[in-house]
Amino acid sequence: GENVEQHPSTLSVQEGDSAVIKCTYSDSASNYFPWYKQELGKRPQLIIDIRSNVGEKKDQRIAVTLNKTAKHFSLHITETQPEDSAVYFCAASKSNSGYALNFGKGTSLLVTP
Amino acid sequence: DTAVSQTPKYLVTQMGNDKSIKCEQNLGHDTMYWYKQDSKKFLKIMFSYNNKELIINETVPNRFSPKSPDKAHLNLHINSLELGDSAVYFCASSETGPNSPLHFGNGTRLTVT
């Protein structure tokens, strides 16, 4: 099947610590892996993405790594701040899909001051 | 200047009624989508349209009927509403082609009583 598994479902860290969220996917044809942040009551917004020809990508405090052999990808947030608190979704492109995405079930991140 | 706009933002209705949600994007994208987010925050693709043509129908009951009058609009009509239809419905758009991020609307919270 075309599943995206995401762990953990909840994550609580102290301000300044790092947070890591991990995803695995099953569709070997997936080649695009975005991450979305959804604040309470708002729409999901893209924060970073990675394509299958790249193993790692970084944007300030956020980094994503991809291991296509193992079908794993991860989101790393360093120096977390209270405003990083939100639900984070990983996603993987669906093959034969008209470019739709399969989403993980989300990780609720809480950063405490 | 909202890129993907949905109306209404909130929709409260009784079981058995028929309702519609409208979506418009001004990004010039050719592909539009409807996603359903349930109470557990799971984002699931419902439909994908490319240039007014249906690409994906993800085993959605036929009470749900999308309509795309042009590539900038994708509306969702729901017949005979059921309690289980209560959710947040997100419209999204993307450029045509793989590896294109989704741009979400602000969502429509549908409550069926």
gemmi code that builds the backbone of each chain (N, CA, C; Angstrom):
import gemmi

chains = {
    "A": [
        ("GLY", (0.804, -1.200, 0.000), (0.000, 0.000, 0.000), (0.841, 1.256, 0.000)),
        ("GLU", (0.210, 2.367, -0.105), (0.930, 3.642, -0.138), (0.757, 4.333, 1.194)),
        ("ASN", (1.551, 3.928, 2.196), (1.392, 4.476, 3.529), (2.594, 5.301, 3.914)),
        ("VAL", (2.346, 6.288, 4.763), (3.406, 7.076, 5.379), (3.200, 6.968, 6.884)),
        ("GLU", (4.177, 6.384, 7.552), (4.133, 6.233, 9.013), (4.973, 7.334, 9.644)),
        ("GLN", (4.449, 7.958, 10.687), (5.126, 9.092, 11.319), (5.204, 8.865, 12.817)),
        ("HIS", (6.380, 9.158, 13.387), (6.602, 8.988, 14.829), (7.506, 10.100, 15.351)),
        ("PRO", (7.309, 10.549, 16.592), (6.236, 10.127, 17.489), (4.943, 10.884, 17.174)),
        ("SER", (3.867, 10.527, 17.821), (2.615, 11.251, 17.610), (2.583, 12.521, 18.453)),
        ("THR", (3.270, 12.506, 19.586), (3.413, 13.708, 20.391), (4.860, 13.816, 20.842)),
        ("LEU", (5.304, 15.063, 20.980), (6.694, 15.318, 21.363), (6.728, 16.593, 22.182)),
        ("SER", (7.313, 16.494, 23.363), (7.425, 17.667, 24.227), (8.901, 17.902, 24.511)),
        ("VAL", (9.374, 19.113, 24.226), (10.770, 19.460, 24.457), (10.831, 20.792, 25.164)),
        ("GLN", (11.982, 21.046, 25.782), (12.191, 22.352, 26.408), (12.798, 23.307, 25.398)),
        ("GLU", (12.459, 24.544, 25.568), (12.984, 25.584, 24.681), (14.503, 25.467, 24.604)),
        ("GLY", (14.998, 25.516, 23.355), (16.437, 25.410, 23.155), (16.903, 24.014, 22.796)),
        ("ASP", (16.096, 23.007, 23.140), (16.451, 21.638, 22.789), (16.140, 21.381, 21.313)),
        ("SER", (16.594, 20.222, 20.837), (16.295, 19.809, 19.465), (15.095, 18.869, 19.449)),
        ("ALA", (14.413, 18.847, 18.311), (13.276, 17.941, 18.121), (13.488, 17.174, 16.822)),
        ("VAL", (13.203, 15.895, 16.857), (13.362, 15.054, 15.671), (12.073, 14.276, 15.437)),
        ("ILE", (11.590, 14.329, 14.224), (10.385, 13.592, 13.834), (10.767, 12.692, 12.664)),
        ("LYS", (10.325, 11.436, 12.741), (10.744, 10.458, 11.741), (9.552, 9.909, 10.967)),
        ("CYS", (9.788, 9.662, 9.684), (8.749, 9.093, 8.824), (9.323, 7.979, 7.963)),
        ("THR", (8.489, 7.009, 7.681), (8.819, 5.978, 6.715), (7.702, 5.910, 5.690)),
        ("TYR", (8.046, 5.486, 4.487), (7.054, 5.390, 3.429), (7.184, 4.050, 2.731)),
        ("SER", (6.131, 3.664, 2.042), (6.127, 2.338, 1.425), (6.172, 2.378, -0.102)),
        ("ASP", (5.778, 3.497, -0.691), (5.720, 3.589, -2.150), (7.120, 3.871, -2.696)),
        ("SER", (7.754, 2.885, -3.275), (9.132, 3.044, -3.745), (9.243, 4.059, -4.887)),
        ("ALA", (8.109, 4.404, -5.495), (8.131, 5.397, -6.573), (8.061, 6.828, -6.042)),
        ("SER", (7.851, 7.001, -4.739), (7.803, 8.355, -4.164), (9.149, 9.031, -4.358)),
        ("ASN", (9.095, 10.297, -4.780), (10.356, 11.001, -4.989), (10.322, 12.440, -4.493)),
        ("TYR", (9.284, 12.775, -3.732), (9.157, 14.141, -3.210), (8.610, 14.045, -1.804)),
        ("PHE", (9.306, 14.743, -0.853), (8.996, 14.557, 0.565), (8.933, 15.925, 1.251)),
        ("PRO", (7.754, 16.512, 1.315), (7.624, 17.809, 1.997), (7.229, 17.635, 3.455)),
        ("TRP", (7.468, 18.684, 4.222), (7.021, 18.747, 5.607), (6.141, 19.985, 5.763)),
        ("TYR", (5.027, 19.790, 6.482), (4.094, 20.884, 6.706), (3.942, 21.133, 8.206)),
        ("LYS", (3.746, 22.397, 8.534), (3.475, 22.805, 9.915), (2.055, 23.341, 9.973)),
        ("GLN", (1.271, 22.852, 10.934), (-0.092, 23.331, 11.079), (-0.306, 23.848, 12.499)),
        ("GLU", (-0.494, 25.149, 12.618), (-0.819, 25.734, 13.912), (-2.309, 25.566, 14.158)),
        ("LEU", (-2.688, 25.662, 15.420), (-4.061, 25.382, 15.824), (-5.051, 26.253, 15.057)),
        ("GLY", (-5.987, 25.598, 14.407), (-7.038, 26.313, 13.698), (-6.618, 26.909, 12.367)),
        ("LYS", (-5.412, 26.571, 11.914), (-4.922, 27.166, 10.670), (-4.644, 26.090, 9.625)),
        ("ARG", (-4.248, 26.537, 8.464), (-3.981, 25.607, 7.376), (-2.568, 25.058, 7.465)),
        ("PRO", (-2.338, 23.873, 6.904), (-0.964, 23.361, 6.833), (-0.137, 24.258, 5.915)),
        ("GLN", (1.089, 24.531, 6.341), (1.982, 25.350, 5.530), (3.307, 24.630, 5.347)),
        ("LEU", (3.803, 24.678, 4.130), (5.075, 24.033, 3.811), (6.223, 24.716, 4.554)),
        ("ILE", (7.067, 23.914, 5.214), (8.222, 24.502, 5.880), (9.534, 24.092, 5.211)),
        ("ILE", (9.589, 22.918, 4.639), (10.782, 22.455, 3.948), (10.407, 21.229, 3.136)),
        ("ASP", (11.131, 20.988, 2.060), (10.886, 19.777, 1.274), (12.207, 19.243, 0.738)),
        ("ILE", (12.194, 17.980, 0.348), (13.394, 17.353, -0.176), (12.997, 16.426, -1.308)),
        ("ARG", (13.863, 16.371, -2.294), (13.605, 15.526, -3.439), (14.568, 14.358, -3.452)),
        ("SER", (14.223, 13.326, -4.193), (14.924, 12.056, -4.016), (16.368, 12.074, -4.487)),
        ("ASN", (16.804, 13.113, -5.164), (18.192, 13.154, -5.597), (19.087, 13.870, -4.568)),
        ("VAL", (18.498, 14.177, -3.423), (19.233, 14.894, -2.377), (19.110, 14.119, -1.073)),
        ("GLY", (20.188, 14.036, -0.290), (20.124, 13.300, 0.964), (19.816, 14.162, 2.167)),
        ("GLU", (20.130, 15.452, 2.069), (19.932, 16.330, 3.213), (19.718, 17.749, 2.703)),
        ("LYS", (18.883, 18.489, 3.447), (18.626, 19.889, 3.096), (18.428, 20.659, 4.388)),
        ("LYS", (18.961, 21.874, 4.435), (18.872, 22.653, 5.667), (18.390, 24.054, 5.355)),
        ("ASP", (17.554, 24.583, 6.263), (17.070, 25.949, 6.148), (17.020, 26.536, 7.541)),
        ("GLN", (18.055, 27.262, 7.919), (18.185, 27.874, 9.233), (18.107, 26.794, 10.316)),
        ("ARG", (17.092, 26.791, 11.163), (17.033, 25.839, 12.271), (16.390, 24.507, 11.877)),
        ("ILE", (15.970, 24.400, 10.637), (15.250, 23.202, 10.198), (16.091, 22.435, 9.187)),
        ("ALA", (16.141, 21.131, 9.346), (16.846, 20.285, 8.389), (16.026, 19.030, 8.141)),
        ("VAL", (16.160, 18.504, 6.949), (15.496, 17.246, 6.612), (16.526, 16.310, 6.001)),
        ("THR", (16.449, 15.039, 6.382), (17.330, 14.023, 5.817), (16.489, 12.952, 5.151)),
        ("LEU", (17.040, 12.332, 4.130), (16.322, 11.312, 3.369), (17.238, 10.121, 3.131)),
        ("ASN", (16.735, 8.942, 3.414), (17.432, 7.695, 3.117), (16.506, 6.881, 2.222)),
        ("LYS", (16.725, 6.962, 0.923), (15.806, 6.303, -0.020), (15.907, 4.783, 0.061)),
        ("THR", (17.090, 4.287, 0.375), (17.253, 2.830, 0.458), (16.365, 2.264, 1.556)),
        ("ALA", (16.395, 2.943, 2.693), (15.617, 2.488, 3.843), (14.198, 3.049, 3.840)),
        ("LYS", (13.916, 3.957, 2.917), (12.602, 4.626, 2.836), (12.282, 5.359, 4.132)),
        ("HIS", (13.282, 6.084, 4.639), (13.119, 6.893, 5.839), (13.397, 8.341, 5.497)),
        ("PHE", (12.679, 9.261, 6.151), (13.080, 10.660, 6.110), (12.721, 11.298, 7.443)),
        ("SER", (13.488, 12.307, 7.823), (13.357, 12.879, 9.162), (13.415, 14.397, 9.110)),
        ("LEU", (12.743, 15.004, 10.078), (12.771, 16.452, 10.266), (13.516, 16.743, 11.559)),
        ("HIS", (14.462, 17.678, 11.495), (15.233, 18.057, 12.667), (15.036, 19.559, 12.893)),
        ("ILE", (14.608, 19.908, 14.089), (14.484, 21.320, 14.458), (15.448, 21.570, 15.600)),
        ("THR", (16.364, 22.496, 15.402), (17.330, 22.821, 16.461), (16.910, 24.114, 17.147)),
        ("GLU", (17.431, 24.291, 18.358), (17.178, 25.504, 19.150), (15.689, 25.850, 19.148)),
        ("THR", (14.871, 24.899, 19.560), (13.426, 25.084, 19.478), (12.957, 26.283, 20.281)),
        ("GLN", (11.877, 26.889, 19.770), (11.278, 28.063, 20.408), (9.789, 27.779, 20.636)),
        ("PRO", (9.156, 28.452, 21.584), (7.731, 28.198, 21.832), (6.871, 28.317, 20.577)),
        ("GLU", (7.250, 29.211, 19.669), (6.449, 29.371, 18.444), (6.603, 28.209, 17.464)),
        ("ASP", (7.504, 27.282, 17.758), (7.599, 26.058, 16.954), (6.490, 25.070, 17.337)),
        ("SER", (5.796, 25.320, 18.442), (4.716, 24.423, 18.875), (3.614, 24.393, 17.818)),
        ("ALA", (3.307, 23.196, 17.329), (2.335, 23.017, 16.254), (2.255, 21.523, 15.954)),
        ("VAL", (1.410, 21.179, 14.990), (1.386, 19.809, 14.479), (2.202, 19.782, 13.188)),
        ("TYR", (3.104, 18.843, 13.087), (3.962, 18.714, 11.920), (3.578, 17.448, 11.151)),
        ("PHE", (3.452, 17.591, 9.846), (3.097, 16.463, 8.986), (4.215, 16.205, 7.986)),
        ("CYS", (4.609, 14.954, 7.858), (5.443, 14.579, 6.743), (4.530, 14.085, 5.623)),
        ("ALA", (5.047, 14.075, 4.416), (4.254, 13.608, 3.284), (5.193, 13.021, 2.235)),
        ("ALA", (4.636, 12.169, 1.405), (5.384, 11.582, 0.303), (4.504, 11.595, -0.932)),
        ("SER", (5.117, 11.835, -2.065), (4.339, 11.863, -3.307), (3.781, 10.481, -3.600)),
        ("LYS", (2.581, 10.471, -4.154), (1.947, 9.211, -4.547), (2.250, 8.957, -6.015)),
        ("SER", (2.592, 7.761, -6.348), (2.794, 7.445, -7.761), (1.426, 7.297, -8.418)),
        ("ASN", (1.375, 7.598, -9.699), (0.135, 7.478, -10.472), (-0.996, 8.277, -9.834)),
        ("SER", (-0.690, 9.450, -9.347), (-1.649, 10.142, -8.508), (-2.043, 11.523, -8.988)),
        ("GLY", (-1.484, 11.978, -10.098), (-1.746, 13.369, -10.426), (-1.092, 14.292, -9.443)),
        ("TYR", (0.010, 13.856, -8.827), (0.842, 14.717, -7.991), (0.283, 14.948, -6.598)),
        ("ALA", (-0.663, 14.141, -6.152), (-1.165, 14.267, -4.778), (-0.114, 13.748, -3.804)),
        ("LEU", (-0.327, 14.061, -2.526), (0.581, 13.642, -1.461), (-0.132, 12.736, -0.483)),
        ("ASN", (0.609, 11.733, 0.016), (0.153, 10.941, 1.158), (0.770, 11.537, 2.401)),
        ("PHE", (-0.058, 11.823, 3.406), (0.437, 12.441, 4.623), (0.584, 11.444, 5.753)),
        ("GLY", (1.576, 11.660, 6.613), (1.639, 10.955, 7.878), (0.553, 11.473, 8.797)),
        ("LYS", (0.398, 10.839, 9.944), (-0.691, 11.200, 10.854), (-0.385, 12.386, 11.743)),
        ("GLY", (0.792, 12.949, 11.610), (1.097, 14.170, 12.329), (1.794, 13.945, 13.659)),
        ("THR", (2.626, 14.926, 14.029), (3.286, 14.942, 15.335), (2.955, 16.250, 16.004)),
        ("SER", (2.368, 16.170, 17.180), (2.054, 17.377, 17.936), (3.270, 17.736, 18.776)),
        ("LEU", (3.934, 18.831, 18.398), (5.138, 19.280, 19.087), (4.801, 20.395, 20.063)),
        ("LEU", (5.229, 20.229, 21.293), (5.057, 21.267, 22.311), (6.426, 21.680, 22.808)),
        ("VAL", (6.717, 22.967, 22.683), (7.979, 23.503, 23.175), (7.672, 24.350, 24.406)),
        ("THR", (8.188, 23.925, 25.537), (7.883, 24.627, 26.791), (9.031, 25.568, 27.152)),
        ("PRO", (8.663, 26.781, 27.592), (9.706, 27.769, 27.921), (10.520, 27.336, 29.134)),
    ],
    "B": [
        ("ASP", (-3.883, 39.217, 0.231), (-4.147, 38.680, -1.102), (-4.070, 37.148, -1.039)),
        ("THR", (-5.203, 36.512, -0.669), (-5.225, 35.083, -0.411), (-5.009, 34.295, -1.693)),
        ("ALA", (-4.083, 33.324, -1.665), (-3.749, 32.559, -2.849), (-4.800, 31.485, -3.127)),
        ("VAL", (-5.205, 30.743, -2.055), (-6.235, 29.722, -2.180), (-7.320, 30.093, -1.170)),
        ("SER", (-8.487, 30.407, -1.674), (-9.554, 30.844, -0.771), (-10.733, 29.897, -0.834)),
        ("GLN", (-11.276, 29.596, 0.334), (-12.423, 28.694, 0.438), (-13.551, 29.422, 1.132)),
        ("THR", (-14.763, 29.092, 0.732), (-15.937, 29.592, 1.433), (-16.979, 28.499, 1.512)),
        ("PRO", (-17.715, 28.401, 2.626), (-17.564, 29.228, 3.816), (-16.459, 28.715, 4.729)),
        ("LYS", (-16.124, 29.457, 5.750), (-15.125, 29.018, 6.722), (-15.726, 28.010, 7.701)),
        ("TYR", (-16.991, 28.264, 8.058), (-17.707, 27.350, 8.945), (-19.028, 26.972, 8.292)),
        ("LEU", (-19.431, 25.730, 8.506), (-20.680, 25.245, 7.937), (-21.312, 24.288, 8.946)),
        ("VAL", (-22.450, 24.664, 9.487), (-23.164, 23.815, 10.436), (-24.502, 23.463, 9.812)),
        ("THR", (-24.803, 22.180, 9.734), (-26.011, 21.760, 9.049), (-26.521, 20.460, 9.655)),
        ("GLN", (-27.718, 20.087, 9.297), (-28.319, 18.874, 9.836), (-28.111, 17.695, 8.900)),
        ("MET", (-28.171, 16.531, 9.469), (-28.087, 15.302, 8.675), (-29.118, 15.317, 7.562)),
        ("GLY", (-28.721, 14.802, 6.415), (-29.639, 14.688, 5.291), (-29.621, 15.879, 4.351)),
        ("ASN", (-29.066, 16.993, 4.828), (-29.019, 18.178, 3.957), (-27.942, 18.054, 2.885)),
        ("ASP", (-28.031, 18.940, 1.897), (-27.017, 19.035, 0.838), (-26.305, 20.371, 0.989)),
        ("LYS", (-24.982, 20.363, 0.881), (-24.221, 21.603, 1.014), (-23.065, 21.636, 0.024)),
        ("SER", (-22.586, 22.851, -0.231), (-21.447, 23.029, -1.137), (-20.367, 23.876, -0.491)),
        ("ILE", (-19.128, 23.590, -0.857), (-17.975, 24.387, -0.447), (-17.282, 24.844, -1.732)),
        ("LYS", (-16.917, 26.123, -1.747), (-16.292, 26.662, -2.950), (-14.809, 26.933, -2.711)),
        ("CYS", (-14.030, 26.787, -3.771), (-12.595, 27.034, -3.682), (-12.106, 27.719, -4.942)),
        ("GLU", (-11.244, 28.704, -4.729), (-10.666, 29.431, -5.857), (-9.196, 29.672, -5.580)),
        ("GLN", (-8.368, 29.547, -6.609), (-6.947, 29.861, -6.431), (-6.506, 30.844, -7.503)),
        ("ASN", (-5.638, 31.776, -7.085), (-5.149, 32.792, -8.018), (-3.651, 32.636, -8.272)),
        ("LEU", (-3.164, 31.415, -8.114), (-1.741, 31.151, -8.292), (-1.399, 30.712, -9.711)),
        ("GLY", (-2.420, 30.519, -10.526), (-2.162, 30.059, -11.887), (-1.829, 28.578, -11.972)),
        ("HIS", (-2.122, 27.833, -10.888), (-1.848, 26.391, -10.872), (-2.870, 25.637, -11.717)),
        ("ASP", (-2.396, 24.501, -12.257), (-3.288, 23.666, -13.066), (-3.939, 22.545, -12.257)),
        ("THR", (-3.405, 22.242, -11.089), (-3.881, 21.096, -10.321), (-4.478, 21.556, -9.003)),
        ("MET", (-5.647, 21.039, -8.698), (-6.330, 21.381, -7.444), (-6.800, 20.106, -6.763)),
        ("TYR", (-6.999, 20.200, -5.453), (-7.283, 19.030, -4.632), (-8.303, 19.369, -3.553)),
        ("TRP", (-8.965, 18.314, -3.083), (-9.701, 18.383, -1.824), (-9.118, 17.354, -0.871)),
        ("TYR", (-8.797, 17.815, 0.331), (-8.346, 16.948, 1.413), (-9.350, 17.045, 2.555)),
        ("LYS", (-9.491, 15.939, 3.278), (-10.344, 15.912, 4.465), (-9.444, 15.701, 5.685)),
        ("GLN", (-9.645, 16.545, 6.704), (-8.904, 16.372, 7.959), (-9.897, 16.024, 9.059)),
        ("ASP", (-9.766, 14.809, 9.582), (-10.723, 14.367, 10.592), (-10.330, 14.875, 11.981)),
        ("SER", (-11.088, 14.430, 12.972), (-10.885, 14.949, 14.336), (-9.525, 14.559, 14.905)),
        ("LYS", (-8.911, 13.523, 14.329), (-7.579, 13.119, 14.785), (-6.480, 13.781, 13.972)),
        ("LYS", (-6.859, 14.760, 13.182), (-5.921, 15.576, 12.399), (-5.366, 14.872, 11.165)),
        ("PHE", (-5.892, 13.668, 10.842), (-5.363, 12.953, 9.691), (-5.816, 13.626, 8.400)),
        ("LEU", (-4.852, 13.946, 7.533), (-5.128, 14.594, 6.246), (-5.208, 13.529, 5.161)),
        ("LYS", (-6.371, 13.429, 4.528), (-6.524, 12.382, 3.520), (-7.006, 12.980, 2.202)),
        ("ILE", (-6.320, 12.607, 1.113), (-6.723, 13.088, -0.206), (-8.102, 12.532, -0.564)),
        ("MET", (-8.934, 13.401, -1.115), (-10.248, 12.973, -1.597), (-10.260, 12.978, -3.118)),
        ("PHE", (-9.927, 14.122, -3.690), (-9.985, 14.300, -5.136), (-8.786, 15.126, -5.598)),
        ("SER", (-8.407, 14.870, -6.855), (-7.410, 15.691, -7.510), (-7.900, 15.994, -8.918)),
        ("TYR", (-7.796, 17.252, -9.299), (-8.183, 17.676, -10.635), (-6.991, 18.333, -11.309)),
        ("ASN", (-6.775, 18.026, -12.579), (-5.757, 18.695, -13.361), (-6.420, 19.347, -14.561)),
        ("ASN", (-6.351, 20.660, -14.614), (-6.929, 21.403, -15.734), (-8.386, 20.988, -15.988)),
        ("LYS", (-9.142, 20.953, -14.945), (-10.580, 20.661, -14.946), (-10.916, 19.177, -15.091)),
        ("GLU", (-9.926, 18.314, -15.194), (-10.213, 16.889, -15.360), (-9.879, 16.116, -14.086)),
        ("LEU", (-10.779, 15.215, -13.703), (-10.593, 14.424, -12.499), (-9.429, 13.454, -12.668)),
        ("ILE", (-8.493, 13.483, -11.724), (-7.345, 12.592, -11.771), (-7.478, 11.495, -10.726)),
        ("ILE", (-7.896, 11.889, -9.521), (-7.987, 10.932, -8.408), (-9.364, 11.030, -7.787)),
        ("ASN", (-9.934, 9.884, -7.489), (-11.093, 9.814, -6.618), (-10.772, 8.707, -5.626)),
        ("GLU", (-10.407, 9.122, -4.415), (-9.893, 8.143, -3.454), (-11.015, 7.488, -2.661)),
        ("THR", (-11.727, 6.603, -3.280), (-12.793, 5.825, -2.626), (-13.662, 6.693, -1.736)),
        ("VAL", (-14.017, 7.831, -2.280), (-14.916, 8.740, -1.570), (-16.348, 8.367, -1.940)),
        ("PRO", (-17.280, 8.346, -0.968), (-18.671, 8.027, -1.310), (-19.188, 8.929, -2.415)),
        ("ASN", (-20.064, 8.396, -3.249), (-20.528, 9.215, -4.367), (-21.495, 10.312, -3.952)),
        ("ARG", (-21.723, 10.452, -2.634), (-22.454, 11.625, -2.146), (-21.595, 12.895, -2.295)),
        ("PHE", (-20.293, 12.686, -2.460), (-19.378, 13.811, -2.649), (-19.141, 13.979, -4.146)),
        ("SER", (-19.424, 15.161, -4.665), (-19.212, 15.380, -6.088), (-18.446, 16.679, -6.295)),
        ("PRO", (-17.211, 16.568, -6.759), (-16.441, 17.776, -7.066), (-16.824, 18.298, -8.439)),
        ("LYS", (-16.658, 19.607, -8.590), (-16.911, 20.209, -9.904), (-15.886, 21.297, -10.136)),
        ("SER", (-15.294, 21.270, -11.321), (-14.280, 22.257, -11.664), (-14.711, 22.996, -12.920)),
        ("PRO", (-15.326, 24.168, -12.773), (-15.771, 24.924, -13.943), (-14.617, 25.472, -14.772)),
        ("ASP", (-13.508, 25.749, -14.117), (-12.282, 26.155, -14.806), (-11.110, 25.819, -13.902)),
        ("LYS", (-9.913, 25.986, -14.403), (-8.764, 25.460, -13.650), (-8.481, 26.238, -12.373)),
        ("ALA", (-9.116, 27.385, -12.185), (-8.911, 28.176, -10.977), (-9.934, 27.868, -9.889)),
        ("HIS", (-10.915, 27.061, -10.199), (-11.991, 26.766, -9.254), (-12.213, 25.264, -9.118)),
        ("LEU", (-12.419, 24.840, -7.868), (-12.784, 23.455, -7.608), (-13.754, 23.455, -6.441)),
        ("ASN", (-14.997, 23.161, -6.733), (-16.035, 23.173, -5.706), (-16.346, 21.749, -5.272)),
        ("LEU", (-16.906, 21.644, -4.073), (-17.250, 20.326, -3.534), (-18.698, 20.346, -3.079)),
        ("HIS", (-19.493, 19.477, -3.659), (-20.890, 19.382, -3.279), (-21.101, 18.065, -2.542)),
        ("ILE", (-21.819, 18.159, -1.419), (-22.045, 16.958, -0.609), (-23.539, 16.761, -0.437)),
        ("ASN", (-24.032, 15.613, -0.857), (-25.451, 15.272, -0.721), (-25.692, 14.436, 0.526)),
        ("SER", (-26.890, 14.534, 1.042), (-27.341, 13.655, 2.133), (-26.305, 13.548, 3.240)),
        ("LEU", (-25.960, 14.680, 3.818), (-24.874, 14.732, 4.809), (-25.107, 13.783, 5.969)),
        ("GLU", (-24.007, 13.154, 6.419), (-24.030, 12.225, 7.545), (-23.139, 12.768, 8.666)),
        ("LEU", (-23.376, 12.244, 9.884), (-22.587, 12.701, 11.027), (-21.091, 12.530, 10.786)),
        ("GLY", (-20.724, 11.436, 10.127), (-19.315, 11.136, 9.878), (-18.650, 12.062, 8.872)),
        ("ASP", (-19.444, 12.906, 8.249), (-18.859, 13.871, 7.312), (-18.282, 15.079, 8.031)),
        ("SER", (-18.560, 15.184, 9.328), (-18.018, 16.309, 10.094), (-16.497, 16.250, 10.085)),
        ("ALA", (-15.874, 17.331, 9.661), (-14.423, 17.375, 9.499), (-14.059, 18.765, 9.022)),
        ("VAL", (-12.759, 18.994, 8.852), (-12.303, 20.204, 8.174), (-11.890, 19.797, 6.760)),
        ("TYR", (-12.434, 20.487, 5.786), (-12.136, 20.197, 4.384), (-11.204, 21.280, 3.854)),
        ("PHE", (-10.064, 20.834, 3.344), (-9.076, 21.765, 2.804), (-9.001, 21.624, 1.291)),
        ("CYS", (-9.074, 22.749, 0.636), (-8.769, 22.827, -0.776), (-7.281, 23.143, -0.902)),
        ("ALA", (-6.654, 22.671, -1.967), (-5.244, 22.966, -2.187), (-4.987, 23.034, -3.682)),
        ("SER", (-3.871, 23.639, -4.034), (-3.489, 23.670, -5.446), (-1.977, 23.475, -5.543)),
        ("SER", (-1.542, 23.095, -6.719), (-0.106, 22.961, -6.972), (0.159, 23.139, -8.452)),
        ("GLU", (1.396, 23.391, -8.778), (1.798, 23.399, -10.173), (1.704, 21.972, -10.701)),
        ("THR", (1.519, 21.863, -11.989), (1.453, 20.537, -12.594), (2.851, 19.942, -12.662)),
        ("GLY", (2.955, 18.690, -12.329), (4.252, 18.036, -12.379), (4.624, 17.524, -11.016)),
        ("PRO", (5.504, 16.543, -10.974), (5.907, 15.989, -9.679), (6.736, 16.996, -8.891)),
        ("ASN", (6.880, 16.730, -7.609), (7.730, 17.543, -6.747), (7.238, 18.977, -6.585)),
        ("SER", (5.936, 19.154, -6.656), (5.371, 20.489, -6.482), (4.645, 20.570, -5.150)),
        ("PRO", (4.985, 21.549, -4.317), (4.319, 21.649, -3.015), (2.856, 22.041, -3.162)),
        ("LEU", (2.067, 21.613, -2.191), (0.669, 21.995, -2.136), (0.539, 23.328, -1.399)),
        ("HIS", (-0.365, 24.141, -1.899), (-0.736, 25.387, -1.234), (-2.173, 25.203, -0.756)),
        ("PHE", (-2.362, 25.234, 0.565), (-3.680, 24.963, 1.131), (-4.489, 26.230, 1.326)),
        ("GLY", (-5.804, 26.083, 1.208), (-6.720, 27.121, 1.654), (-6.836, 27.072, 3.167)),
        ("ASN", (-7.668, 27.956, 3.719), (-7.786, 28.049, 5.166), (-8.743, 27.028, 5.771)),
        ("GLY", (-9.362, 26.234, 4.930), (-10.199, 25.153, 5.436), (-11.637, 25.566, 5.669)),
        ("THR", (-12.515, 24.592, 5.585), (-13.936, 24.764, 5.913), (-14.278, 23.741, 6.981)),
        ("ARG", (-14.682, 24.214, 8.142), (-15.056, 23.294, 9.230), (-16.531, 22.959, 9.085)),
        ("LEU", (-16.791, 21.723, 8.709), (-18.161, 21.244, 8.521), (-18.604, 20.479, 9.757)),
        ("THR", (-19.715, 20.887, 10.325), (-20.292, 20.185, 11.469), (-21.691, 19.715, 11.098)),
        ("VAL", (-21.904, 18.421, 11.160), (-23.210, 17.841, 10.840), (-23.872, 17.398, 12.142)),
        ("THR", (-25.060, 17.912, 12.393), (-25.751, 17.605, 13.657), (-26.979, 16.713, 13.414)),
    ],
}
model = gemmi.Model(1)
for chain_id, residues in chains.items():
    chain = gemmi.Chain(chain_id)
    for i, (resn, *xyz) in enumerate(residues, 1):
        res = gemmi.Residue()
        res.name, res.seqid = resn, gemmi.SeqId(i, " ")
        for name, pos in zip(("N", "CA", "C"), xyz):
            atom = gemmi.Atom()
            atom.name, atom.element = name, gemmi.Element(name[0])
            atom.pos, atom.b_iso = gemmi.Position(*pos), 0.0
            res.add_atom(atom)
        chain.add_residue(res)
    model.add_chain(chain)
structure = gemmi.Structure()
structure.add_model(model)
structure.setup_entities()
